[in-house]
């Protein structure tokens, strides 16, 4: 339980979790653009989230992609709550707009339709 409070005590980590909840998988470069901050800071906080079991990483070439891990329902509710006020909506909206304008976004294969 201490890890939960340690993770959620930092507004920057809450912002990362909200973005990953809202956007799905994001690479470090996308998070840097969305958060308008430096890569070492973003990576350090992603490391904390990964060690706490909240995010998982996938490497594709020289890019690292992060997404939420499969977490218990209560933890998913916490992550979703971050997108509904746990992170100020104006801040989350600004980050999503910066992300949408980011021209360096990596291409992704289209997701397969579930039938």
ZIZILIN-V946037 format. One record per helix or strand of 2 or more residues. SS is the DSSP state (h for helix, s for strand). FROM is the first residue (numbers start at 1). TO is the last residue. If there is no record, write none. Layout:
SS_FROM_TO, SS_FROM_TO
This chain:
h_2_8, h_11_23, s_26_27, h_28_35, h_39_51, s_55_60, s_63_68, h_73_86, h_89_101
